[in-house]
Amino acid sequence: MSTSTTASVSTHMLDTSVGRPAEGVPVQLAARAGRQADWEALGGSATDADGRCKDLPALPEGTTHVRLDFAVEPYFLKKQADAQQDAPANRDSGAGVFFPEVAITFAVEPGEHYHVPLLLNPFGYSVYRGS
């Protein structure tokens, strides 16, 4: 058991439509101390080639809830543009992004580490507490 007075958070993102990590996705971290408290923006990072954010800010002491905001729209728009460039005959002028962002909110306990992966495809996502 840890004696730390704060929780810690890590995440990664996998694009399940291609079975690969999602690189270059901006992730913002926010925290609050109590259900009724205001969210405090702590900063962010972007996923690396392995889909991981290795430099998320530390959580302040007293944090009880954490929110990870993934800005996935630019990732999918780039993916769509790359696909159109590779196969111009398959262009879909009405194509959009169903999930422009994904916000994951969860409760934390002091001293615990929370690894929260996001598994995403263009029309669905899932999250879980990893290890």
C-alpha positions in Angstrom: 0.0 0.0 0.0 1.2 3.4 -1.0 1.6 6.2 1.6 1.2 8.9 -1.1 -1.4 11.6 -0.3 -2.4 11.9 -4.0 -3.6 9.6 -6.7 -1.8 9.3 -10.1 -3.2 8.9 -13.6 -2.0 7.5 -16.9 -3.8 6.7 -20.1 -3.4 5.4 -23.6 -5.6 5.3 -26.7 -6.0 2.4 -29.1 -7.8 2.8 -32.5 -9.7 -0.5 -32.6 -10.7 0.1 -36.2 -7.1 -0.5 -37.3 -5.8 -2.4 -34.3 -3.1 0.2 -33.6 -2.3 3.0 -31.1 -3.8 6.4 -31.9 -0.9 8.9 -32.2 -1.1 12.6 -31.8 -4.4 12.8 -29.9 -4.5 15.8 -27.5 -5.5 14.9 -23.9 -6.4 17.4 -21.3 -6.5 16.5 -17.5 -8.8 18.2 -15.0 -9.4 17.4 -11.3 -11.6 18.4 -8.5 -11.7 17.9 -4.7 -15.3 16.7 -4.0 -18.4 16.1 -6.1 -19.6 19.7 -5.8 -16.2 21.4 -6.4 -15.3 23.1 -9.6 -13.0 21.4 -12.1 -9.4 22.6 -12.2 -7.7 22.3 -15.6 -4.3 20.9 -14.9 -2.8 20.8 -18.4 -2.4 18.1 -20.9 -0.3 16.1 -23.4 -0.7 14.3 -26.6 -0.5 10.6 -27.3 2.8 9.3 -28.6 3.5 6.7 -31.3 2.5 4.0 -28.7 -0.8 5.8 -28.0 0.4 6.8 -24.5 0.5 10.1 -22.7 3.7 9.9 -20.6 3.8 13.4 -19.3 0.4 14.2 -17.8 0.5 16.7 -14.9 0.4 15.4 -11.3 -2.8 15.6 -9.4 -3.1 18.1 -6.6 -3.5 16.8 -3.0 -7.2 16.3 -2.1 -8.3 15.2 -5.6 -11.3 13.0 -5.6 -12.4 13.1 -9.2 -10.5 13.2 -12.5 -11.5 14.0 -16.0 -9.6 13.1 -19.1 -10.7 14.9 -22.3 -9.6 13.3 -25.5 -9.9 15.6 -28.6 -10.4 12.8 -31.2 -11.9 14.8 -34.0 -8.5 16.0 -35.5 -7.2 12.4 -35.3 -10.2 11.0 -37.3 -10.2 13.9 -39.8 -6.5 13.2 -40.5 -7.3 9.6 -40.9 -10.2 10.3 -43.3 -7.9 12.7 -45.3 -5.2 10.1 -45.5 -7.7 7.4 -46.7 -9.1 9.8 -49.3 -5.6 10.5 -50.6 -4.9 6.8 -50.8 -8.2 5.9 -52.5 -9.8 9.0 -54.1 -12.6 7.0 -55.7 -13.9 6.1 -52.2 -14.4 9.7 -51.0 -17.5 10.4 -49.0 -18.1 14.1 -49.0 -20.7 13.8 -46.2 -18.3 12.0 -43.8 -18.0 13.5 -40.4 -16.8 12.6 -37.0 -19.4 11.0 -34.8 -17.4 11.4 -31.5 -15.5 14.7 -31.8 -14.3 14.4 -28.2 -14.5 11.8 -25.4 -14.6 12.8 -21.8 -13.9 10.2 -19.2 -14.7 11.1 -15.5 -13.8 8.8 -12.6 -13.3 8.8 -8.9 -9.9 8.3 -7.3 -8.4 7.5 -3.9 -5.2 8.9 -2.5 -2.2 6.7 -3.0 -3.7 4.7 -5.9 -2.6 4.7 -9.5 -5.3 4.8 -12.2 -4.4 3.7 -15.7 -7.5 4.4 -17.9 -7.2 3.2 -21.5 -9.5 4.5 -24.2 -10.4 1.9 -27.0 -11.9 3.9 -29.8 -13.3 3.4 -33.3 -15.3 5.9 -35.5 -18.7 4.8 -34.0 -18.0 3.5 -30.5 -15.6 3.5 -27.6 -15.0 1.8 -24.3 -12.8 2.5 -21.3 -11.7 0.5 -18.3 -9.4 0.7 -15.3 -6.2 -1.0 -16.4 -3.1 -1.8 -14.6 
